[in-house]
Structures are given as structure tokens and as C-alpha cells.
Amino acid sequence: MSDVLAESGLEAKVAAARARLDEHVRRIVAWHFDPRTGCPFWLEKAEEFDFDPRRDVRGFDDLKLFPHFEDEWLRGGPVRRWVPKAFADRPIYVFETGGSTGIPKSRINVRDFEIDYEQLADQLSDATFPRGSDWLMLGPTGPRRLRLAIEHLAQYRGGIAFHVDLDPRWVTKLVKAQRWQELEAYKEHTIDQGLKILRAHESIRCIFTTPKLLEALCDKVSLPRLGITGIFCGGTEMNAEFHRFAREELVPGIDFLPVYGNTLMGLAPSKPFDEKSRDYTITYYPPSPRAVFEIVDPDDLDRVVGYGETGRVLLTTLTEEFFMPRFAERDEGERAAPIEPYPWDGVSNLRLFSRFKKSVAVGVY
């Protein structure tokens, strides 16, 4: 792989990105374990360690000194144990995960969700996501950060966001109970609201939604004819097959951007689509150095698999608001090599971790 990187001119960029990551790790670990700035959870946890995080963590590889982050630590309260002392007097948001694996995990936020979406907003095309245009957010809001994040994205680019909520927890219950008629009625209700907003506000040019809702919306109306030029799309049903279907049949001519985001990480953009190769494989790259993917052997979470090999996603989040080292996500995929815009590892063909398929309800929106 080093020969490939050298030939493509990426080697220097990969090295620079790694140096930046190591420096960022040192700063974030020092922040969270400093009695003046750190959060109560980590300051208390440090008493159990046989190492000194501020002294011994000199780079990303040293995060292996920490135990794997346990999702149970984020289930229940008191949630303020996660608030860094430096932010004790700031207004605090709390966002939840979907709860598909049990009690929802809670994560505090101050500005992380704004920073994540500002970084992505700066990468958008002004031609297809015009500055000053309005947005429709059609998807899960509720206790998630997605609603506020999309709203901030629209505002950051000079627009206004309209919202239609979908409650995935209710949808999950309907799916588990096989109440298909109610499920269809709820979907129709959600789509009807979105259509009313689109038809009433000609200023809307951009949409965020999920694969199933996009397909249902396109069954009712032609989005190009309504003037939509850019679509963000993310969700558990986002795969290469849907990617091709969306670009070629649902919304041809519209800038279609698959995105992967969650409450614990932030937002991972996808590899730019190559019109020449027509390769619909979706590869996501985390917002390094604020978040890092390692694709690891499910039976040995300390072993990173080779490029192109399948493994479980090990996520590390590194912001002043939230430090989460080496958390085993519910997802798997193939390890992807660095590319020009993102000189660090990514993940292709992201999907539910195969060992969870019988216990987790996904694909509901």
C-alpha cells in the first residue's frame, strides 16, 4: 500500500494527517484529564488506570492504554458527569442514539454538532447546494442531534430549514409487531407533510432525508421539477444498490450525497462519485482528527485488518466536548485506503455488524 500512496502523491499527505492526529490526541487527552477542564467521568476513571493519560499518551497508538469504551457508560445518568468543567457554565444540549440496542445512549453537546456540519458545509458545491437556498429536513428529529444539525447547516449557508419529523422508535415498534397497515399510514402521513412544504415554498433547493423516505417521496412527485438541486441522504438502507437507483432513476441530475453520521461520532462524508467509472460503492471517511475509524478483527479488536478486508468499525471521538476511545460500533465494512480529499482510512459498504442481525431492528427508515 505504501507504493500505491507514493505513486499517487498521497504519502506526504497521509504522514501530515497522522502527525496532526497525534498532536490532536495529545491535546484532547490532556484537556479531558486536566482537573481544571476535564469531565468528572474521566477524572474519576483515571484513578483506576495504571498509567497517567497526560504523561503517557503521546499519540493515537497510545490510546490502546485505555480500555475499550463501553456503551453502558452512556446509558442513564447523571449526564452532567460528561460535561467538561471548562463548559460547566455553558448551555448544554443532550442528544440520544436510536435505542436499537437497548436504552438510548446520551451524549452532551455544546457546539460539536455545529462544528461538524460547518466543516461539511464548506465542502458543498455552491451550484447544487446554493448559498441562501432553503432546506427541507425529512427524517428523524426528536432527541437526536440531526434536526439541529441540519438547521444549523442551512443557516450556516444562508438559508432556512423546514422540518418534518419521523419517529423511528415508533416505526421500529410497528415493524416488530408486524403492524404493516399502520406503518404504511404513518409513512404516508410523513410524506404528505413533506409534499405540502415543498409545494408551498419554492425557495427550497436542498433536502436531507433517508433512503426509504426519498423513495416514497419520489413516488409522489418529481423533485427535479420542483427545483431540488441537492440531496443529502443517510440511513441504514444506504448501500451501493440504492445509490445507483437514486442517481439513475429516483433523482437523475440532482447532486446526491450519501452521508454517514451518528450521535457519538459526528458526520462522515462519502468519497466523491466518479461519473466516469460509475462505481456506486459508498466509502465514508471520518472527520479526522475529530473522529477516527479503525476497521478491526471482530475477535481481536486490537488488530486492524488489511485494506479491502472486512472488519468491525472501531470508533474514536476526539473533541473538547467528548472523548470516546476505541468504541466497537454496531457496524462493519471493508477497510478503505486514504484518498486525495481524505488522507486517512475510511470504510466501504457500511452495514450492520453481521452478529447483530437477529437482535437489532434496522432499515426502518
Summary of the structure (lengths in Angstrom):
residues: 365
radius of gyration: 20.7
end to end distance: 37.5
largest distance: 62.7
contacts: 1149
relative contact order: 0.13
helix: 36%
strand: 24%
